[in-house]
Amino acid sequence: MRYAGLIARVNVGRNRISMAELREAMEREGFANVETVVASGNVLFDHEPRPSAGIAEKLGLLITERFGFDTFAIVLTREELAAVIDADPFASEGEDKFVHTHFLQDPLDPIAFNAMLAAYQGRGAERIIAGSKAGPVPTIHVDYVEGAGKSRLTPAFIERRLGTPHTARNRSSLRRILDKMG
């Protein structure tokens, strides 16, 4: 079965991995037909069918053990990735490069989410919406309006307020990954 893996914290700060090394490490651990999509922790691979959460745990542990930094992965089938893209509340608005889906490692705490919204009130033009509870993994959607690089809604701000690690991809990247999945 074909899967997409979104690995957090790859090629950010000191967490540098060459995509060739990543492919080689994954293939040694039983992942097949590994293909990277941009050098930011996006991988496509074949794996024997099993729950995505189990494959995600295996992939996260592989990165931690082989490359020496703490991370996690989100693993989605083509159908699950399509569902995430379809659930984007900003689908008909916002520029693809500015609209991001943040994939959370743990379930979204509604109290923490509302507290994050309150703490960010008036700090920027971003629009922030909690993802659907029916989706394959917990998400939040952000339209960065003026660009993520200029935003004060940083990954650290989000992680601190929500109490869970996350990894984000913009809509352009998600569509590219979906297209490459066939």
C-alpha positions in Angstrom: 0.0 0.0 0.0 1.2 3.5 -0.8 1.6 6.1 2.0 2.7 9.6 2.5 4.9 10.4 5.5 5.2 13.9 6.9 8.2 14.0 9.2 8.4 16.8 11.7 11.5 18.9 12.3 13.5 17.7 9.2 16.0 20.2 7.8 15.0 22.7 10.4 17.7 24.2 12.6 20.4 21.5 13.3 18.2 18.6 12.2 19.8 18.1 8.8 19.2 15.0 6.8 20.1 14.4 3.2 17.2 12.9 1.3 19.4 10.1 -0.1 20.3 9.1 3.5 16.7 9.2 4.5 15.6 7.0 1.6 18.4 4.5 2.3 17.6 4.3 6.0 13.9 3.8 5.3 14.6 1.1 2.7 16.8 -0.8 5.2 13.9 -0.8 7.6 11.4 -2.3 5.2 9.9 0.7 3.5 9.8 0.2 -0.3 9.8 2.5 -3.3 10.8 5.5 -1.1 10.5 8.8 -2.8 11.1 12.2 -1.2 9.1 15.3 -2.1 11.1 18.5 -1.5 13.8 18.3 1.2 11.6 19.0 4.2 10.5 15.6 5.5 7.9 14.6 2.9 8.3 11.0 1.8 6.2 8.6 -0.2 6.6 4.9 0.3 5.1 1.5 0.0 4.5 -0.6 3.2 2.5 -3.7 4.1 -1.0 -2.5 5.0 -1.4 -1.7 8.7 -2.8 1.2 10.7 -1.2 4.5 9.8 -0.4 5.3 13.4 1.8 2.2 13.7 3.7 3.1 10.6 4.1 6.7 11.8 5.5 5.4 15.1 8.0 3.2 13.3 9.1 6.1 11.0 9.5 8.5 13.9 11.6 6.0 15.8 13.7 5.3 12.8 14.5 9.0 12.4 15.3 9.5 16.1 17.6 6.4 16.2 19.3 6.8 12.9 19.7 10.6 12.8 19.8 11.5 16.4 17.0 14.0 16.9 13.6 13.7 18.5 10.7 13.8 16.0 7.5 12.2 15.0 5.7 11.5 11.7 2.2 11.7 10.4 1.4 8.9 7.9 -1.5 9.1 5.6 -3.0 7.0 2.8 -3.9 8.7 -0.4 -7.6 8.8 0.7 -6.7 10.2 4.1 -4.5 13.0 2.5 -7.3 13.8 0.1 -9.7 14.1 3.0 -7.4 16.5 4.8 -7.1 18.7 1.7 -10.9 18.5 1.1 -11.6 19.5 4.7 -9.5 22.7 4.4 -11.9 25.5 5.4 -9.9 28.0 3.3 -10.1 25.9 0.2 -11.7 28.6 -1.9 -9.8 31.4 -0.3 -6.2 32.3 0.5 -3.1 31.6 -1.6 -2.0 28.0 -1.6 1.5 29.0 -0.3 0.0 30.9 2.7 -2.7 28.3 3.7 -1.2 25.7 6.0 -2.5 22.6 7.7 -0.8 21.8 11.0 -0.8 18.1 11.8 -0.8 17.5 15.6 0.9 14.6 17.3 -1.8 14.4 20.0 -5.6 15.1 20.0 -6.5 18.8 19.9 -7.6 20.1 23.3 -10.5 22.5 22.7 -9.7 24.5 25.8 -6.0 24.9 24.8 -7.1 25.8 21.3 -9.4 28.6 22.5 -6.7 29.8 24.9 -4.3 30.0 22.0 -6.8 32.0 19.9 -7.3 34.4 22.8 -3.5 34.8 23.4 -3.0 35.5 19.7 -6.0 38.0 19.4 -4.8 41.2 17.8 -1.3 40.0 17.0 -1.7 39.4 13.3 -4.1 39.0 10.4 -4.0 35.1 10.4 -7.2 33.1 10.3 -7.1 30.0 12.4 -9.7 27.2 12.5 -9.6 23.8 14.3 -9.7 20.8 11.9 -12.5 18.4 11.6 -12.9 15.8 14.3 -13.7 13.3 11.6 -10.3 13.6 9.9 -7.6 10.9 10.0 -5.4 13.0 12.4 -5.9 16.1 14.5 -5.3 19.3 12.6 -5.6 23.1 12.7 -5.8 25.2 9.6 -4.1 28.6 9.3 -4.4 31.1 6.5 -1.2 33.1 7.1 -2.6 35.9 4.8 0.7 37.8 4.7 3.0 34.8 4.7 4.2 32.4 7.4 7.7 33.9 7.4 6.3 37.3 8.6 3.9 35.9 11.1 4.1 36.0 14.8 2.0 32.8 14.9 5.2 30.7 15.0 5.5 26.9 15.4 6.8 27.5 19.0 3.9 29.7 19.9 1.4 27.0 18.6 3.2 24.1 20.3 3.5 26.0 23.6 -0.2 26.9 23.6 -1.6 23.6 22.4 0.8 21.4 24.4 1.5 19.1 21.5 4.2 18.9 18.8 3.0 19.5 15.3 4.2 19.7 11.7 2.8 22.0 9.0 2.5 21.8 5.3 1.1 24.5 2.9 -1.7 23.6 0.5 0.7 23.7 -2.5 2.9 21.0 -0.8 0.0 18.9 0.2 -1.4 18.9 -3.4 2.0 18.1 -4.8 2.3 15.1 -2.5 -1.2 13.9 -3.4 -0.5 14.3 -7.1 2.7 12.2 -6.7 0.8 9.5 -4.9 -1.1 8.9 -8.2 
